Amino acid sequence: MNSIRAERLQKELLKIVNSAFQGSISDPRLTGIEITRIKVSKDLKLMKAHFSNFDNNLTENETLNLLIKSSGFIKKQIAGANIMRTIPEIVFEYDKTNERVMKMDEIFNTLAEERKNNNYYDDDNDNDYYDDSDELLDEDLEDYDEYNDDLDEDLEYDYDDIEDEDED
């Protein structure tokens, strides 16, 4: 089967199966189910449907058993769409993408919290002139005054020399 045709068929099957779970199916426990991906074999005899469960009240095995029981209804929906001559056998497989996303979110949140707590951008940790309260100490002011005095001595300039040069 051509890969483009198979891809279009899989998209159409995905629409049909998800629409069955949105309102046509009689079991209310299956309303939180979403089929995330469908893969059809090359001979069109097998269809693998990956599902995710947004209703956390059911375990993975309970959801899988309910889906297997409802596979006859799903086959009837596919047959009613008249897109295939033969209806494939349906195999359901749990899609763990949501769990992986939640784990990655936890990792990113942990890293962000560690970065926030470690204060990577806090320069005051290495500064001896500040204590924990970040207030100026008296010895800081003394050091500043000594520094200013040294600068004043270096900047002293004899202005009389300037006036003498202008007079010539």
C-alpha positions in Angstrom: 0.0 0.0 0.0 1.2 3.5 -0.9 2.5 5.4 2.2 0.5 8.5 1.4 -2.7 6.4 1.0 -1.9 4.6 4.3 -1.3 7.9 6.0 -4.6 9.3 4.8 -6.4 6.1 5.8 -4.9 6.2 9.3 -6.0 9.9 9.7 -9.5 9.0 8.6 -9.7 6.0 11.0 -8.5 8.2 13.8 -11.3 10.6 13.2 -13.9 7.8 13.1 -12.7 6.1 16.3 -12.4 9.4 18.3 -15.9 10.5 17.2 -17.2 7.1 18.4 -15.7 7.8 21.9 -17.0 11.4 21.9 -20.7 10.5 22.1 -21.7 7.3 20.3 -20.3 4.8 22.7 -22.8 3.7 25.5 -20.3 3.1 28.3 -19.7 6.4 30.2 -16.4 5.1 31.5 -14.9 5.4 28.0 -15.7 9.1 27.5 -12.3 10.1 28.9 -10.5 8.0 26.4 -8.7 9.5 23.4 -7.1 7.6 20.6 -3.8 9.4 20.0 -2.5 7.5 17.0 -3.5 4.7 14.7 -1.2 2.5 12.8 -2.5 0.1 10.1 -0.5 -2.9 8.8 0.5 -3.1 5.2 -2.1 -5.8 4.4 -4.8 -3.8 6.3 -5.7 -6.7 8.5 -4.4 -5.2 11.7 -5.0 -1.8 13.3 -3.0 -0.7 16.3 -4.8 2.1 18.2 -2.7 4.0 20.8 -4.9 5.5 23.6 -4.5 7.8 26.5 -6.9 7.9 29.5 -7.8 11.3 30.9 -10.1 9.8 33.4 -7.8 8.8 36.2 -10.4 6.7 38.0 -9.6 3.7 35.8 -6.4 1.8 35.8 -4.6 1.0 32.5 -5.7 -2.6 32.6 -9.3 -1.7 33.3 -9.3 0.8 30.4 -7.7 -1.8 28.1 -10.4 -4.4 29.0 -13.2 -1.9 28.4 -11.7 -1.0 25.0 -11.4 -4.7 24.0 -15.1 -5.1 24.9 -16.0 -2.1 22.8 -13.9 -3.1 19.7 -17.0 -4.6 18.0 -18.8 -1.3 18.2 -15.7 0.5 16.8 -15.5 -2.0 13.9 -19.2 -1.3 13.2 -18.4 2.4 13.1 -15.5 1.8 10.6 -17.7 -0.4 8.5 -20.4 2.3 8.4 -17.9 4.8 7.0 -17.4 2.7 3.9 -13.7 3.5 3.6 -12.4 0.0 3.7 -13.5 -3.4 2.2 -12.3 -5.4 5.1 -12.4 -4.3 8.7 -9.1 -4.8 10.5 -8.6 -6.5 13.9 -8.1 -3.8 16.5 -5.2 -4.0 19.0 -5.1 -1.4 21.7 -1.9 -0.1 23.3 -1.5 2.4 26.1 0.2 5.7 25.0 2.6 6.8 27.7 3.2 10.2 26.3 1.2 12.0 29.0 3.2 10.3 31.7 6.4 11.3 30.1 5.3 14.9 29.8 4.3 15.0 33.4 7.8 13.6 34.4 9.5 16.1 32.3 7.4 18.9 33.8 8.4 17.7 37.3 12.1 17.7 36.3 11.9 21.2 34.8 10.0 22.5 37.9 12.7 20.9 40.2 15.5 22.5 38.2 13.8 25.9 38.2 13.3 25.6 42.0 16.9 24.7 42.5 18.1 27.6 40.4 15.8 29.9 42.3 17.1 28.6 45.6 20.8 28.7 44.7 20.7 32.3 43.5 23.2 31.9 40.7 23.0 35.6 39.9 23.5 36.8 43.5 26.9 38.6 43.5 26.7 39.6 47.2 27.6 36.1 48.3 31.3 36.7 47.3 31.4 40.3 48.6 33.2 40.7 52.0 31.8 44.2 52.4 28.2 43.0 53.0 26.9 40.9 55.7 23.7 38.8 55.4 21.5 41.9 55.8 23.2 43.6 52.8 23.7 46.8 54.8 26.8 49.0 54.7 29.1 48.5 57.6 31.2 51.2 59.2 34.4 49.6 58.0 33.1 49.8 54.5 32.7 53.6 54.8 36.3 53.9 56.2 37.6 52.0 53.2 35.6 54.2 50.8 37.0 57.4 52.5 40.6 56.1 52.2 40.0 55.3 48.5 38.6 58.8 47.9 41.6 60.4 49.7 44.0 58.4 47.5 42.1 59.6 44.4 42.2 63.2 45.5 46.0 63.0 46.0 46.4 61.6 42.5 44.2 64.2 40.9 45.8 67.2 42.5 47.0 69.5 39.7 48.8 72.7 39.8 46.5 75.3 38.2 49.1 77.9 38.4 51.0 76.2 35.6 48.0 76.5 33.3 47.7 80.3 33.9 51.4 80.8 33.2 51.2 79.1 29.9 48.3 81.3 28.8 50.1 84.5 29.6 53.0 83.8 27.3 
